[in-house]
Amino acid sequence: MADNDDFNSSDIELPEPDQNPRFKSRGEQSIREIIEHAHEDRVASKIFEKTLTFARGAPLTQTAQALWSNRFDAVRLHTFKQSLDEPPTGETLRRFVVAMAGRIKSNMPGKPAPNLRWLTDGYYHVVKYLRFKYPDFRLTAHDTERTASAFDRLVKEGRLHKGHWNKRAWIGYNLTLRLVSWHDASNSSSPCLILGGFEKCFVSYGDVTLMAWEPDQDNSLMPAERPLEQVYANLIAKVVIRFAKGSKNTEGADFTFQLSPLNNTEDNLACPIANLLVMALRSGQTDGTTIEQVLKSTLARPDKTVQWRNPKLPLIPAISKSRRQLELTTPATTGQLLHTVKRAGLLAGVTVGLKTHGFRRGHFQEVAHLGKGLGGAAYAVAQAGGHNHKSMALGITAEYAGGIDRHIYNDRAQLSYASPFAPKVVAESYNPAKLTSKEIDAYIEENSYVSKSKADRDRITRELRLKRQKDWMEQQSGNAAPLTNKLGPVGKSAEPLGVTILRQRTQSEVNVNKARAISEPSTPASTVTLDDQYSYIPIDPCLLRDGDDGDEDEDDDANDEGAAELLSLMLSVPANEPSSGDDESDAVLTPEEERLSLQVAPPSEFIEMLQSDSLIHINNLAAFNVVKVQKFARAWLNDTDAMALYSASGNSRDSPLPFLYHCQKTDGCGFKYRLLDTVVKHELSCTPKVVADTQKRLGETRVYRAQNPDEDTFVCCDITIVGRRALKQHRKNHGWTPKPCPHGCRNGTPYKARDSYDRHMLSSHGDDTWVECPCPLFNANTETKGCEAKTLFDAPGKLAYHLKRRHNLDPNAIQQYVNTRKKPVKSADFVNSEDEEEISVQAPAKKRTKSKKLASLDEEGEL
């Protein structure tokens, strides 16, 4: 052993071992490519290295990285006066954290400080940025501990808020059904259908979704003679979520699940298959314009699949604010989904703020109560395949097991579980009225805000809007009840709480140019003509009283008042969205117009539609095309180009029709019109006495069409009226009681026709009924848009509307100003037969047109 003490094993010299002949030629082809393009690769790689920037991950992640790196460089350069050429220290990072905690304010009303999670995320973005930029940057354990203490101190001092400021909400199936069934679904049904389509996927709102359809395997042998209802019930949608959260830019990491039609008719509006087919029919993505045509085309294919014309379109399209339509080729933004969910929650009476992530919470909560046997990669599956816990945690077992083929959404719809964490609801819907300039100015003055630019005013407006929403939630929280059934609180399922579902369409809403549905029976009603839609023409009681014949600029043969009660469903365009034009009617609405703009058809009209069969429901929903946009209403039947700009047509849609607003001031008043300002003017003079007097004169007699549709004749008051112009003339005298001039003209001879009486009063006694005057509130020192000294009002209605529109006066104040300039005229039509006491009433105002010609007309002319 002693002889070996001086031996050094490192001194052993051995020849280089020969390479295994199997590996000697490996990579020869690629090596030749490398040698051949050596100069090109050397330059390209250097350019790539020198142009490399700090940006990685999803677009929003890259935005956050740029935000925080720019902030940190600005603080170092301007606050700490440090050079950006040298790496910062841990102390510089901590000082930056303190500066951000004191400088950045929360954008949530009432929140005292920004969130801790927000600042820690920013801190780690800065650390990664510094590691990328400076090779010598290091953070020691000493720095880490001092930074943790700094965050803790900021929280305890109240300069950072820890935890969730907003209450978290679990949006389960029952609440989802309420959101898409609430009455605003009839005003903004495109957003509601989008909301329903998003909820079916129960994924993160940033995920991109594409649809692929495939019926159940049993359908491959389905005979053509099987009922179409059964064909529809067997449809299955395979939904493939590609590039989901955590798998961006990763091919093959798809998440697949299946959807099928819901069985109960009360779930129609939340049915995933129905909603997807409705969207496809309306956008022309299927063969046919009815569900029956689509199903027959599907049965004719060997693979029994529903075909999309463009299967690469995004599942959730964007809503265009400029044209108020859906941009089918543009995916929706996360902000659009968030806005839709929040608005739907407010209108559905939910007393907590909703967010898109609430759908995911509700999905997991209800799946947890579905019971065992869901399938998927459970631990027993891993054991059967010889996988350990690590393989299961890494997702290897899930890749082998594949997706779950159970229709979980359908199971959730049938689940009787009532979550104790579900948001509470109230019957009263939040009124999203637009803020007026006076309200915004008052809020700025109250909080001593500085508004130097439009951006500042927009920010303050958003803050005020959010504050009002929060105040409403706090006020209603005491009246809220848990949502334990599908449509309302406990004990109110027989009459859904505040829910107005789509009603059955009337024949006046059917597109007469579209062929009958396959399942529609052959009846005379299915061949209704356009003229039949106007068989009953409701008349404004105030117009009947004053003798006005309505808007004389309208086409005599295109009386839109005759449309039967229209459903306020607007699938082609979202309601109450900002417009892009200068039309005043689509700008800031008055409070009265805001109130009227929120109205929908009566709830009783919707129940039949709610409980209709699935095929009828899809056809009706796909065909509705009632537009609630004032620019469209003004252009209706007059400007085809403008109508096309503010409405959608074609495919499965009916011809677009304007929404009719109803008088809500007096019970029993049936006046309705397509223009908001016209209804507002009507309500200014609509009283119970006017309505009662009108109903008394009209009685039960109505104008109706003769049996022969080829003849342009009408029957009313036991006489036959030929032609629409004669009908219009008769309308002005319908229910008229002959009466003499109250001033004793013509020796008391009664006027047999209303228009003769009106012409006489206007031409002979106009100065006695109204004093032409300027606006009584005009002030040269105060700028009020639309109020000028040169403007003279020759009728009480014009002055009343001006005071309402420009000066925001209430009806009582308006009546005071109008009455001071209006003289009473006694009318023999309102003499009480019991005490013979005459009642003073207001004489009719001057007509808008032909006023100069009336003086020369024969005052004794009659029909």
Buried (B, 14 or more C-beta within 10 A) or exposed (E): EEEEEEEEEEEEEEEEEEEEEEEEEEEEEEEEEEEEEEEEEEEEEEEEEEEEEBEEEEEEEBEBBBEBBEBBBEBBEEEBEBEEEEBBBBEBBBBBBEBBBEEBEBEBBEEEBBBBEBBBEBBEBBBBBBBBBBEEBEBEEEBEEBBEEBBEEBBEEEBBBBEEBEEEBBBBBBBBBBBBBBBBBBBBBBBBBBBBBBBBBBBBBBBBBBBEBBBBEEBEEBEEEEEBEEBBBBBBBBBEBBBBEEBBEEEEBBBBBBBBBBEEBBBBBBBBBBBBBBBBBBBBBBBBBBBBBBBBBBBEEEEBBBBBEEEEBBBBBBBBEEBBBBBBEEBBBEEBBBBBBBBBBBBBBBBBBBBBBBBBBBBEBBBEEBEEEEEEBBEEBBEEBEBEEEBBEEEBBBEEBEBBEBBBBBBBBEBEBBBEEBBBBBBEBBEBBBBBEEBBEEBBEEEEBEBEEEEEBEBBBEBBBBEBBBEBBEEBEEEBBBBBBBBBBEEBBEEBBBBBBBBBBBEBBBBBEBEEBBBBEEEEEBEBEEEBBBBEBBBBBBBBBBBBBBEEEBEEEEBBBBBBBBBBBBBBBBBBBEBBEEEEBBEEBBBBBBBBBBBBBEBEBBBEBBBBEBBBBBBBBBBBBBBBBBBBBBBBEEEEEBBBBBBBEEBBBBBBBBBBBBBBBBEEBBBBBBBBBBBBBBBBBBBEEBBEBBBEBBEEEBBEBBEEEEEBBBBBEEEEBEEBEBBBBBBBBBBBEBBBBBEEBEEEEEBBBBBBBBBBBBBBBBEBBBEEBBBBBBEEEEEEEEBEEEEEBBBBBBBBBBBBBBBEBEBEBBBEBBEEBBBEBBBBBBBEEEEEEEEEBBBBBBBBEEBEEBEEBEBBEEE
